[in-house]
């Protein structure tokens, strides 16, 4: 479950930074693994956030249809 202070845009920017860092050949294998793990968690959090937003849209759309139907 996401925390209430989850920031989708900030997380996407962080994922972009991680991807850029992983492309850098100057980091160690251990650093790469740590960044990858962080990226996987951020990716899952973003996916969960998007799924929640999708469900809200579906619910609102269905409610609107019922109210107008």
N, C-alpha and C positions, 0 to 999 in steps of 0.2 A: 504494500500500500504506500502510495506517495505521501510525503509530508505536505502540510498545508502551504509551506513556503517554496514548493517546487516551482522552478522557473524554466519553462520549456525553451524559450529563446536562449537563455543563458546556457542551458544544457547543450543545445545544438552548437553554440559557439565553442563550448568546451570540447565537444566531439571533433569539431574542425581542427582545434589546436592539437588534440591528441593525434589525429590522422597526420597532420603535418610533422609532428614530432616523430612519429613512427617511420616516416619517410626519410628522416634524417639519419644518416649513417654514423653520426657521432655519439649515439647513445648505446649503452651496454645492453646485453641481452636481458639482464634483470630489470633494467629500466623499461625496456620494451614490453616485457611481460606485465609489469605493474601498470603501465599505460593501457595495455590491451584489456586487462581486467577492469580498469576504471571505465574504459570505453564501452565494454559489454554491459556494465551496470547502467551507465547513462543511456545506452541504447534501449535497454529493457524499460527503464523509467519513462523515456520518451514514448515508447510504444504503448505503455500502459496509459499514459496521459492522453495520447491520441485515441485510443480505444474508448476511454471514458468520454472524451469529447464527442466521438461518433455516437455513442449511446445516448448522450444528452440531445443531440440533434434528431436522432430517430424518435425519441420520446416526445420532443416538442413538435415534430412534424406530425406524428400520429395524433397527438392531442389536438393540434390545429385542425386536422382532417375531421376528427370527431365533432369538434365544436361547430364546424361549417357544414357538416353532413346532415 
